[in-house]
Amino acid sequence: MAANYAWIKIVIGSGRVSPDVGDMLAKATFLSEPFTATMVHNHLRKTLPDGKKLEPLKTAA
């Protein structure tokens, strides 16, 4: 199934479990909690293809 969507990048975040080697697809990345909105934003900027831009993140109320 993943071969059908090779262009999709996956970002997983958790504070309870950490993936072992081989648990995630090669193109997937993992963020360990605690992380801030800024950390997620910066990670997504690195993950997105060149030329793509993120809209500003909304702050949680």
mmCIF file as Biopython writes it, N, C-alpha, C and O atoms, coordinates in Angstrom:
data_model
#
loop_
_atom_site.group_PDB
_atom_site.id
_atom_site.type_symbol
_atom_site.label_atom_id
_atom_site.label_alt_id
_atom_site.label_comp_id
_atom_site.label_asym_id
_atom_site.label_entity_id
_atom_site.label_seq_id
_atom_site.pdbx_PDB_ins_code
_atom_site.Cartn_x
_atom_site.Cartn_y
_atom_site.Cartn_z
_atom_site.occupancy
_atom_site.B_iso_or_equiv
_atom_site.auth_seq_id
_atom_site.auth_asym_id
_atom_site.pdbx_PDB_model_num
ATOM 1   N N  . MET A ? 1  ? 0.817  -1.192 0.000  1.0 0.0 1  A 1 
ATOM 2   C CA . MET A ? 1  ? 0.000  0.000  0.000  1.0 0.0 1  A 1 
ATOM 3   C C  . MET A ? 1  ? 0.867  1.266  0.000  1.0 0.0 1  A 1 
ATOM 4   O O  . MET A ? 1  ? 0.567  2.217  -0.721 1.0 0.0 1  A 1 
ATOM 5   N N  . ALA A ? 2  ? 1.938  1.283  0.802  1.0 0.0 2  A 1 
ATOM 6   C CA . ALA A ? 2  ? 2.792  2.460  0.870  1.0 0.0 2  A 1 
ATOM 7   C C  . ALA A ? 2  ? 3.402  2.782  -0.487 1.0 0.0 2  A 1 
ATOM 8   O O  . ALA A ? 2  ? 3.639  3.953  -0.785 1.0 0.0 2  A 1 
ATOM 9   N N  . ALA A ? 3  ? 3.662  1.782  -1.311 1.0 0.0 3  A 1 
ATOM 10  C CA . ALA A ? 3  ? 4.238  2.011  -2.635 1.0 0.0 3  A 1 
ATOM 11  C C  . ALA A ? 3  ? 3.297  2.847  -3.507 1.0 0.0 3  A 1 
ATOM 12  O O  . ALA A ? 3  ? 3.755  3.567  -4.394 1.0 0.0 3  A 1 
ATOM 13  N N  . ASN A ? 4  ? 2.004  2.758  -3.264 1.0 0.0 4  A 1 
ATOM 14  C CA . ASN A ? 4  ? 1.027  3.540  -4.037 1.0 0.0 4  A 1 
ATOM 15  C C  . ASN A ? 4  ? 1.070  5.017  -3.686 1.0 0.0 4  A 1 
ATOM 16  O O  . ASN A ? 4  ? 0.625  5.854  -4.471 1.0 0.0 4  A 1 
ATOM 17  N N  . TYR A ? 5  ? 1.597  5.342  -2.527 1.0 0.0 5  A 1 
ATOM 18  C CA . TYR A ? 5  ? 1.626  6.719  -2.043 1.0 0.0 5  A 1 
ATOM 19  C C  . TYR A ? 5  ? 3.037  7.129  -1.643 1.0 0.0 5  A 1 
ATOM 20  O O  . TYR A ? 5  ? 3.231  7.728  -0.585 1.0 0.0 5  A 1 
ATOM 21  N N  . ALA A ? 6  ? 4.002  6.819  -2.460 1.0 0.0 6  A 1 
ATOM 22  C CA . ALA A ? 6  ? 5.409  7.073  -2.145 1.0 0.0 6  A 1 
ATOM 23  C C  . ALA A ? 6  ? 5.705  8.558  -1.942 1.0 0.0 6  A 1 
ATOM 24  O O  . ALA A ? 6  ? 6.686  8.900  -1.282 1.0 0.0 6  A 1 
ATOM 25  N N  . TRP A ? 7  ? 4.892  9.430  -2.486 1.0 0.0 7  A 1 
ATOM 26  C CA . TRP A ? 7  ? 5.111  10.868 -2.388 1.0 0.0 7  A 1 
ATOM 27  C C  . TRP A ? 7  ? 4.671  11.437 -1.038 1.0 0.0 7  A 1 
ATOM 28  O O  . TRP A ? 7  ? 4.998  12.581 -0.724 1.0 0.0 7  A 1 
ATOM 29  N N  . ILE A ? 8  ? 3.943  10.669 -0.243 1.0 0.0 8  A 1 
ATOM 30  C CA . ILE A ? 8  ? 3.465  11.135 1.057  1.0 0.0 8  A 1 
ATOM 31  C C  . ILE A ? 8  ? 4.554  10.955 2.110  1.0 0.0 8  A 1 
ATOM 32  O O  . ILE A ? 8  ? 5.151  9.885  2.222  1.0 0.0 8  A 1 
ATOM 33  N N  . LYS A ? 9  ? 4.802  12.005 2.874  1.0 0.0 9  A 1 
ATOM 34  C CA . LYS A ? 9  ? 5.761  11.940 3.974  1.0 0.0 9  A 1 
ATOM 35  C C  . LYS A ? 9  ? 4.974  11.783 5.269  1.0 0.0 9  A 1 
ATOM 36  O O  . LYS A ? 9  ? 3.886  12.341 5.408  1.0 0.0 9  A 1 
ATOM 37  N N  . ILE A ? 10 ? 5.515  11.033 6.210  1.0 0.0 10 A 1 
ATOM 38  C CA . ILE A ? 10 ? 4.827  10.751 7.452  1.0 0.0 10 A 1 
ATOM 39  C C  . ILE A ? 10 ? 5.654  11.277 8.617  1.0 0.0 10 A 1 
ATOM 40  O O  . ILE A ? 10 ? 6.857  11.030 8.708  1.0 0.0 10 A 1 
ATOM 41  N N  . VAL A ? 11 ? 4.982  12.008 9.509  1.0 0.0 11 A 1 
ATOM 42  C CA . VAL A ? 11 ? 5.610  12.481 10.737 1.0 0.0 11 A 1 
ATOM 43  C C  . VAL A ? 11 ? 4.776  11.929 11.893 1.0 0.0 11 A 1 
ATOM 44  O O  . VAL A ? 11 ? 3.566  12.146 11.957 1.0 0.0 11 A 1 
ATOM 45  N N  . ILE A ? 12 ? 5.433  11.222 12.797 1.0 0.0 12 A 1 
ATOM 46  C CA . ILE A ? 12 ? 4.765  10.612 13.946 1.0 0.0 12 A 1 
ATOM 47  C C  . ILE A ? 12 ? 5.335  11.234 15.208 1.0 0.0 12 A 1 
ATOM 48  O O  . ILE A ? 12 ? 6.546  11.419 15.329 1.0 0.0 12 A 1 
ATOM 49  N N  . GLY A ? 13 ? 4.455  11.554 16.147 1.0 0.0 13 A 1 
ATOM 50  C CA . GLY A ? 13 ? 4.904  12.104 17.420 1.0 0.0 13 A 1 
ATOM 51  C C  . GLY A ? 13 ? 4.270  11.359 18.571 1.0 0.0 13 A 1 
ATOM 52  O O  . GLY A ? 13 ? 3.082  11.037 18.529 1.0 0.0 13 A 1 
ATOM 53  N N  . SER A ? 14 ? 5.057  11.081 19.603 1.0 0.0 14 A 1 
ATOM 54  C CA . SER A ? 14 ? 4.535  10.386 20.770 1.0 0.0 14 A 1 
ATOM 55  C C  . SER A ? 14 ? 5.450  10.625 21.962 1.0 0.0 14 A 1 
ATOM 56  O O  . SER A ? 14 ? 6.656  10.821 21.812 1.0 0.0 14 A 1 
ATOM 57  N N  . GLY A ? 15 ? 4.860  10.606 23.131 1.0 0.0 15 A 1 
ATOM 58  C CA . GLY A ? 15 ? 5.621  10.694 24.360 1.0 0.0 15 A 1 
ATOM 59  C C  . GLY A ? 15 ? 5.570  9.390  25.144 1.0 0.0 15 A 1 
ATOM 60  O O  . GLY A ? 15 ? 6.194  9.264  26.198 1.0 0.0 15 A 1 
ATOM 61  N N  . ARG A ? 16 ? 4.828  8.428  24.626 1.0 0.0 16 A 1 
ATOM 62  C CA . ARG A ? 16 ? 4.666  7.156  25.335 1.0 0.0 16 A 1 
ATOM 63  C C  . ARG A ? 16 ? 5.535  6.046  24.771 1.0 0.0 16 A 1 
ATOM 64  O O  . ARG A ? 16 ? 6.095  5.241  25.516 1.0 0.0 16 A 1 
ATOM 65  N N  . VAL A ? 17 ? 5.640  6.009  23.470 1.0 0.0 17 A 1 
ATOM 66  C CA . VAL A ? 17 ? 6.425  4.940  22.844 1.0 0.0 17 A 1 
ATOM 67  C C  . VAL A ? 17 ? 7.408  5.534  21.857 1.0 0.0 17 A 1 
ATOM 68  O O  . VAL A ? 17 ? 7.166  6.598  21.288 1.0 0.0 17 A 1 
ATOM 69  N N  . SER A ? 18 ? 8.508  4.849  21.660 1.0 0.0 18 A 1 
ATOM 70  C CA . SER A ? 18 ? 9.486  5.205  20.638 1.0 0.0 18 A 1 
ATOM 71  C C  . SER A ? 18 ? 9.599  4.017  19.702 1.0 0.0 18 A 1 
ATOM 72  O O  . SER A ? 18 ? 9.704  2.877  20.153 1.0 0.0 18 A 1 
ATOM 73  N N  . PRO A ? 19 ? 9.579  4.273  18.409 1.0 0.0 19 A 1 
ATOM 74  C CA . PRO A ? 19 ? 9.648  3.160  17.469 1.0 0.0 19 A 1 
ATOM 75  C C  . PRO A ? 19 ? 11.016 2.480  17.486 1.0 0.0 19 A 1 
ATOM 76  O O  . PRO A ? 19 ? 12.047 3.130  17.660 1.0 0.0 19 A 1 
ATOM 77  N N  . ASP A ? 20 ? 11.003 1.189  17.304 1.0 0.0 20 A 1 
ATOM 78  C CA . ASP A ? 20 ? 12.240 0.431  17.154 1.0 0.0 20 A 1 
ATOM 79  C C  . ASP A ? 20 ? 12.649 0.464  15.689 1.0 0.0 20 A 1 
ATOM 80  O O  . ASP A ? 20 ? 11.853 0.827  14.823 1.0 0.0 20 A 1 
ATOM 81  N N  . VAL A ? 21 ? 13.875 0.088  15.422 1.0 0.0 21 A 1 
ATOM 82  C CA . VAL A ? 21 ? 14.365 0.011  14.046 1.0 0.0 21 A 1 
ATOM 83  C C  . VAL A ? 21 ? 13.437 -0.920 13.260 1.0 0.0 21 A 1 
ATOM 84  O O  . VAL A ? 21 ? 13.150 -2.037 13.691 1.0 0.0 21 A 1 
ATOM 85  N N  . GLY A ? 22 ? 12.980 -0.449 12.121 1.0 0.0 22 A 1 
ATOM 86  C CA . GLY A ? 22 ? 12.117 -1.249 11.269 1.0 0.0 22 A 1 
ATOM 87  C C  . GLY A ? 22 ? 10.632 -1.085 11.544 1.0 0.0 22 A 1 
ATOM 88  O O  . GLY A ? 22 ? 9.810  -1.635 10.811 1.0 0.0 22 A 1 
ATOM 89  N N  . ASP A ? 23 ? 10.262 -0.334 12.595 1.0 0.0 23 A 1 
ATOM 90  C CA . ASP A ? 23 ? 8.842  -0.135 12.912 1.0 0.0 23 A 1 
ATOM 91  C C  . ASP A ? 23 ? 8.161  0.857  11.975 1.0 0.0 23 A 1 
ATOM 92  O O  . ASP A ? 23 ? 6.950  0.780  11.766 1.0 0.0 23 A 1 
ATOM 93  N N  . MET A ? 24 ? 8.931  1.790  11.409 1.0 0.0 24 A 1 
ATOM 94  C CA . MET A ? 24 ? 8.352  2.821  10.554 1.0 0.0 24 A 1 
ATOM 95  C C  . MET A ? 24 ? 8.885  2.685  9.133  1.0 0.0 24 A 1 
ATOM 96  O O  . MET A ? 24 ? 9.930  2.081  8.894  1.0 0.0 24 A 1 
ATOM 97  N N  . LEU A ? 25 ? 8.138  3.263  8.203  1.0 0.0 25 A 1 
ATOM 98  C CA . LEU A ? 25 ? 8.608  3.319  6.829  1.0 0.0 25 A 1 
ATOM 99  C C  . LEU A ? 25 ? 9.883  4.151  6.758  1.0 0.0 25 A 1 
ATOM 100 O O  . LEU A ? 25 ? 10.115 5.009  7.610  1.0 0.0 25 A 1 
ATOM 101 N N  . ALA A ? 26 ? 10.698 3.904  5.759  1.0 0.0 26 A 1 
ATOM 102 C CA . ALA A ? 26 ? 11.984 4.601  5.625  1.0 0.0 26 A 1 
ATOM 103 C C  . ALA A ? 26 ? 11.824 6.115  5.534  1.0 0.0 26 A 1 
ATOM 104 O O  . ALA A ? 26 ? 12.680 6.852  6.024  1.0 0.0 26 A 1 
ATOM 105 N N  . LYS A ? 27 ? 10.748 6.591  4.918  1.0 0.0 27 A 1 
ATOM 106 C CA . LYS A ? 27 ? 10.551 8.035  4.759  1.0 0.0 27 A 1 
ATOM 107 C C  . LYS A ? 27 ? 9.842  8.677  5.943  1.0 0.0 27 A 1 
ATOM 108 O O  . LYS A ? 27 ? 9.673  9.896  5.967  1.0 0.0 27 A 1 
ATOM 109 N N  . ALA A ? 28 ? 9.428  7.891  6.914  1.0 0.0 28 A 1 
ATOM 110 C CA . ALA A ? 28 ? 8.749  8.430  8.089  1.0 0.0 28 A 1 
ATOM 111 C C  . ALA A ? 28 ? 9.769  8.978  9.082  1.0 0.0 28 A 1 
ATOM 112 O O  . ALA A ? 28 ? 10.884 8.470  9.198  1.0 0.0 28 A 1 
ATOM 113 N N  . THR A ? 29 ? 9.361  10.021 9.791  1.0 0.0 29 A 1 
ATOM 114 C CA . THR A ? 29 ? 10.199 10.575 10.840 1.0 0.0 29 A 1 
ATOM 115 C C  . THR A ? 29 ? 9.420  10.602 12.150 1.0 0.0 29 A 1 
ATOM 116 O O  . THR A ? 29 ? 8.189  10.605 12.156 1.0 0.0 29 A 1 
ATOM 117 N N  . PHE A ? 30 ? 10.151 10.621 13.248 1.0 0.0 30 A 1 
ATOM 118 C CA . PHE A ? 30 ? 9.551  10.541 14.569 1.0 0.0 30 A 1 
ATOM 119 C C  . PHE A ? 30 ? 9.971  11.729 15.419 1.0 0.0 30 A 1 
ATOM 120 O O  . PHE A ? 30 ? 11.149 12.083 15.468 1.0 0.0 30 A 1 
ATOM 121 N N  . LEU A ? 31 ? 9.001  12.341 16.089 1.0 0.0 31 A 1 
ATOM 122 C CA . LEU A ? 31 ? 9.261  13.411 17.048 1.0 0.0 31 A 1 
ATOM 123 C C  . LEU A ? 31 ? 8.850  12.900 18.423 1.0 0.0 31 A 1 
ATOM 124 O O  . LEU A ? 31 ? 7.717  12.461 18.625 1.0 0.0 31 A 1 
ATOM 125 N N  . SER A ? 32 ? 9.777  12.964 19.353 1.0 0.0 32 A 1 
ATOM 126 C CA . SER A ? 32 ? 9.498  12.514 20.710 1.0 0.0 32 A 1 
ATOM 127 C C  . SER A ? 32 ? 9.001  13.685 21.549 1.0 0.0 32 A 1 
ATOM 128 O O  . SER A ? 32 ? 9.581  14.770 21.517 1.0 0.0 32 A 1 
ATOM 129 N N  . GLU A ? 33 ? 7.928  13.464 22.297 1.0 0.0 33 A 1 
ATOM 130 C CA . GLU A ? 33 ? 7.434  14.497 23.194 1.0 0.0 33 A 1 
ATOM 131 C C  . GLU A ? 33 ? 8.377  14.640 24.376 1.0 0.0 33 A 1 
ATOM 132 O O  . GLU A ? 33 ? 9.053  13.676 24.735 1.0 0.0 33 A 1 
ATOM 133 N N  . PRO A ? 34 ? 8.441  15.781 24.975 1.0 0.0 34 A 1 
ATOM 134 C CA . PRO A ? 34 ? 7.629  16.965 24.699 1.0 0.0 34 A 1 
ATOM 135 C C  . PRO A ? 34 ? 8.187  17.755 23.514 1.0 0.0 34 A 1 
ATOM 136 O O  . PRO A ? 34 ? 9.400  17.882 23.346 1.0 0.0 34 A 1 
ATOM 137 N N  . PHE A ? 35 ? 7.281  18.276 22.708 1.0 0.0 35 A 1 
ATOM 138 C CA . PHE A ? 35 ? 7.685  19.158 21.626 1.0 0.0 35 A 1 
ATOM 139 C C  . PHE A ? 35 ? 6.716  20.324 21.566 1.0 0.0 35 A 1 
ATOM 140 O O  . PHE A ? 35 ? 5.564  20.220 21.985 1.0 0.0 35 A 1 
ATOM 141 N N  . THR A ? 36 ? 7.204  21.433 21.039 1.0 0.0 36 A 1 
ATOM 142 C CA . THR A ? 36 ? 6.409  22.656 20.938 1.0 0.0 36 A 1 
ATOM 143 C C  . THR A ? 36 ? 5.898  22.815 19.509 1.0 0.0 36 A 1 
ATOM 144 O O  . THR A ? 36 ? 6.345  22.122 18.595 1.0 0.0 36 A 1 
ATOM 145 N N  . ALA A ? 37 ? 4.968  23.725 19.335 1.0 0.0 37 A 1 
ATOM 146 C CA . ALA A ? 37 ? 4.462  24.031 17.993 1.0 0.0 37 A 1 
ATOM 147 C C  . ALA A ? 37 ? 5.601  24.510 17.095 1.0 0.0 37 A 1 
ATOM 148 O O  . ALA A ? 37 ? 5.628  24.197 15.905 1.0 0.0 37 A 1 
ATOM 149 N N  . THR A ? 38 ? 6.532  25.262 17.658 1.0 0.0 38 A 1 
ATOM 150 C CA . THR A ? 38 ? 7.676  25.742 16.883 1.0 0.0 38 A 1 
ATOM 151 C C  . THR A ? 38 ? 8.543  24.580 16.411 1.0 0.0 38 A 1 
ATOM 152 O O  . THR A ? 38 ? 9.012  24.575 15.272 1.0 0.0 38 A 1 
ATOM 153 N N  . MET A ? 39 ? 8.757  23.595 17.284 1.0 0.0 39 A 1 
ATOM 154 C CA . MET A ? 39 ? 9.552  22.427 16.901 1.0 0.0 39 A 1 
ATOM 155 C C  . MET A ? 39 ? 8.872  21.665 15.763 1.0 0.0 39 A 1 
ATOM 156 O O  . MET A ? 39 ? 9.537  21.237 14.819 1.0 0.0 39 A 1 
ATOM 157 N N  . VAL A ? 40 ? 7.557  21.497 15.848 1.0 0.0 40 A 1 
ATOM 158 C CA . VAL A ? 40 ? 6.813  20.802 14.791 1.0 0.0 40 A 1 
ATOM 159 C C  . VAL A ? 40 ? 6.889  21.603 13.497 1.0 0.0 40 A 1 
ATOM 160 O O  . VAL A ? 40 ? 7.122  21.041 12.427 1.0 0.0 40 A 1 
ATOM 161 N N  . HIS A ? 41 ? 6.694  22.902 13.593 1.0 0.0 41 A 1 
ATOM 162 C CA . HIS A ? 41 ? 6.748  23.776 12.415 1.0 0.0 41 A 1 
ATOM 163 C C  . HIS A ? 41 ? 8.101  23.673 11.726 1.0 0.0 41 A 1 
ATOM 164 O O  . HIS A ? 41 ? 8.167  23.526 10.505 1.0 0.0 41 A 1 
ATOM 165 N N  . ASN A ? 42 ? 9.184  23.750 12.504 1.0 0.0 42 A 1 
ATOM 166 C CA . ASN A ? 42 ? 10.531 23.656 11.933 1.0 0.0 42 A 1 
ATOM 167 C C  . ASN A ? 42 ? 10.770 22.296 11.290 1.0 0.0 42 A 1 
ATOM 168 O O  . ASN A ? 42 ? 11.382 22.205 10.226 1.0 0.0 42 A 1 
ATOM 169 N N  . HIS A ? 43 ? 10.289 21.250 11.932 1.0 0.0 43 A 1 
ATOM 170 C CA . HIS A ? 43 ? 10.447 19.905 11.370 1.0 0.0 43 A 1 
ATOM 171 C C  . HIS A ? 43 ? 9.683  19.780 10.041 1.0 0.0 43 A 1 
ATOM 172 O O  . HIS A ? 43 ? 10.199 19.212 9.078  1.0 0.0 43 A 1 
ATOM 173 N N  . LEU A ? 44 ? 8.477  20.301 9.995  1.0 0.0 44 A 1 
ATOM 174 C CA . LEU A ? 44 ? 7.693  20.236 8.760  1.0 0.0 44 A 1 
ATOM 175 C C  . LEU A ? 44 ? 8.340  21.048 7.642  1.0 0.0 44 A 1 
ATOM 176 O O  . LEU A ? 44 ? 8.272  20.659 6.476  1.0 0.0 44 A 1 
ATOM 177 N N  . ARG A ? 45 ? 8.961  22.160 7.985  1.0 0.0 45 A 1 
ATOM 178 C CA . ARG A ? 45 ? 9.658  22.954 6.970  1.0 0.0 45 A 1 
ATOM 179 C C  . ARG A ? 45 ? 10.786 22.155 6.340  1.0 0.0 45 A 1 
ATOM 180 O O  . ARG A ? 45 ? 11.039 22.270 5.141  1.0 0.0 45 A 1 
ATOM 181 N N  . LYS A ? 46 ? 11.472 21.334 7.154  1.0 0.0 46 A 1 
ATOM 182 C CA . LYS A ? 46 ? 12.547 20.490 6.623  1.0 0.0 46 A 1 
ATOM 183 C C  . LYS A ? 46 ? 11.986 19.336 5.799  1.0 0.0 46 A 1 
ATOM 184 O O  . LYS A ? 46 ? 12.624 18.881 4.850  1.0 0.0 46 A 1 
ATOM 185 N N  . THR A ? 47 ? 10.800 18.865 6.158  1.0 0.0 47 A 1 
ATOM 186 C CA . THR A ? 47 ? 10.196 17.696 5.520  1.0 0.0 47 A 1 
ATOM 187 C C  . THR A ? 47 ? 9.560  18.036 4.181  1.0 0.0 47 A 1 
ATOM 188 O O  . THR A ? 47 ? 9.584  17.218 3.260  1.0 0.0 47 A 1 
ATOM 189 N N  . LEU A ? 48 ? 8.994  19.229 4.061  1.0 0.0 48 A 1 
ATOM 190 C CA . LEU A ? 48 ? 8.303  19.605 2.831  1.0 0.0 48 A 1 
ATOM 191 C C  . LEU A ? 48 ? 9.272  19.751 1.669  1.0 0.0 48 A 1 
ATOM 192 O O  . LEU A ? 48 ? 10.427 20.133 1.860  1.0 0.0 48 A 1 
ATOM 193 N N  . PRO A ? 49 ? 8.802  19.447 0.464  1.0 0.0 49 A 1 
ATOM 194 C CA . PRO A ? 49 ? 9.660  19.629 -0.718 1.0 0.0 49 A 1 
ATOM 195 C C  . PRO A ? 49 ? 10.029 21.102 -0.898 1.0 0.0 49 A 1 
ATOM 196 O O  . PRO A ? 49 ? 9.319  21.994 -0.433 1.0 0.0 49 A 1 
ATOM 197 N N  . ASP A ? 50 ? 11.137 21.335 -1.572 1.0 0.0 50 A 1 
ATOM 198 C CA . ASP A ? 50 ? 11.556 22.710 -1.847 1.0 0.0 50 A 1 
ATOM 199 C C  . ASP A ? 50 ? 10.440 23.463 -2.554 1.0 0.0 50 A 1 
ATOM 200 O O  . ASP A ? 50 ? 9.741  22.914 -3.406 1.0 0.0 50 A 1 
ATOM 201 N N  . GLY A ? 51 ? 10.289 24.710 -2.192 1.0 0.0 51 A 1 
ATOM 202 C CA . GLY A ? 51 ? 9.285  25.549 -2.834 1.0 0.0 51 A 1 
ATOM 203 C C  . GLY A ? 51 ? 7.945  25.537 -2.126 1.0 0.0 51 A 1 
ATOM 204 O O  . GLY A ? 51 ? 7.115  26.406 -2.393 1.0 0.0 51 A 1 
ATOM 205 N N  . LYS A ? 52 ? 7.700  24.598 -1.242 1.0 0.0 52 A 1 
ATOM 206 C CA . LYS A ? 52 ? 6.447  24.551 -0.506 1.0 0.0 52 A 1 
ATOM 207 C C  . LYS A ? 52 ? 6.623  25.360 0.778  1.0 0.0 52 A 1 
ATOM 208 O O  . LYS A ? 52 ? 7.676  25.312 1.414  1.0 0.0 52 A 1 
ATOM 209 N N  . LYS A ? 53 ? 5.598  26.089 1.143  1.0 0.0 53 A 1 
ATOM 210 C CA . LYS A ? 53 ? 5.672  26.892 2.347  1.0 0.0 53 A 1 
ATOM 211 C C  . LYS A ? 53 ? 4.519  26.562 3.265  1.0 0.0 53 A 1 
ATOM 212 O O  . LYS A ? 53 ? 3.408  26.277 2.819  1.0 0.0 53 A 1 
ATOM 213 N N  . LEU A ? 54 ? 4.804  26.604 4.570  1.0 0.0 54 A 1 
ATOM 214 C CA . LEU A ? 54 ? 3.762  26.394 5.565  1.0 0.0 54 A 1 
ATOM 215 C C  . LEU A ? 54 ? 3.054  27.696 5.861  1.0 0.0 54 A 1 
ATOM 216 O O  . LEU A ? 54 ? 3.662  28.766 5.852  1.0 0.0 54 A 1 
ATOM 217 N N  . GLU A ? 55 ? 1.763  27.596 6.124  1.0 0.0 55 A 1 
ATOM 218 C CA . GLU A ? 55 ? 1.054  28.739 6.635  1.0 0.0 55 A 1 
ATOM 219 C C  . GLU A ? 55 ? 1.380  28.836 8.119  1.0 0.0 55 A 1 
ATOM 220 O O  . GLU A ? 55 ? 1.702  27.827 8.748  1.0 0.0 55 A 1 
ATOM 221 N N  . PRO A ? 56 ? 1.300  30.033 8.685  1.0 0.0 56 A 1 
ATOM 222 C CA . PRO A ? 56 ? 1.593  30.153 10.114 1.0 0.0 56 A 1 
ATOM 223 C C  . PRO A ? 56 ? 0.695  29.232 10.930 1.0 0.0 56 A 1 
ATOM 224 O O  . PRO A ? 56 ? -0.492 29.087 10.640 1.0 0.0 56 A 1 
ATOM 225 N N  . LEU A ? 57 ? 1.275  28.612 11.953 1.0 0.0 57 A 1 
ATOM 226 C CA . LEU A ? 57 ? 0.494  27.746 12.828 1.0 0.0 57 A 1 
ATOM 227 C C  . LEU A ? 57 ? -0.382 28.590 13.743 1.0 0.0 57 A 1 
ATOM 228 O O  . LEU A ? 57 ? 0.038  29.643 14.224 1.0 0.0 57 A 1 
ATOM 229 N N  . LYS A ? 58 ? -1.597 28.122 13.977 1.0 0.0 58 A 1 
ATOM 230 C CA . LYS A ? 58 ? -2.479 28.812 14.921 1.0 0.0 58 A 1 
ATOM 231 C C  . LYS A ? 58 ? -2.081 28.407 16.332 1.0 0.0 58 A 1 
ATOM 232 O O  . LYS A ? 58 ? -1.686 27.266 16.571 1.0 0.0 58 A 1 
ATOM 233 N N  . THR A ? 59 ? -2.186 29.325 17.242 1.0 0.0 59 A 1 
ATOM 234 C CA . THR A ? 59 ? -1.865 29.004 18.627 1.0 0.0 59 A 1 
ATOM 235 C C  . THR A ? 59 ? -3.093 28.415 19.310 1.0 0.0 59 A 1 
ATOM 236 O O  . THR A ? 59 ? -4.222 28.825 19.042 1.0 0.0 59 A 1 
ATOM 237 N N  . ALA A ? 60 ? -2.863 27.464 20.181 1.0 0.0 60 A 1 
ATOM 238 C CA . ALA A ? 60 ? -3.960 26.833 20.910 1.0 0.0 60 A 1 
ATOM 239 C C  . ALA A ? 60 ? -4.501 27.803 21.953 1.0 0.0 60 A 1 
ATOM 240 O O  . ALA A ? 60 ? -3.747 28.552 22.573 1.0 0.0 60 A 1 
ATOM 241 N N  . ALA A ? 61 ? -5.802 27.778 22.135 1.0 0.0 61 A 1 
ATOM 242 C CA . ALA A ? 61 ? -6.437 28.680 23.113 1.0 0.0 61 A 1 
ATOM 243 C C  . ALA A ? 61 ? -6.480 28.016 24.474 1.0 0.0 61 A 1 
ATOM 244 O O  . ALA A ? 61 ? -6.974 28.607 25.434 1.0 0.0 61 A 1 
#
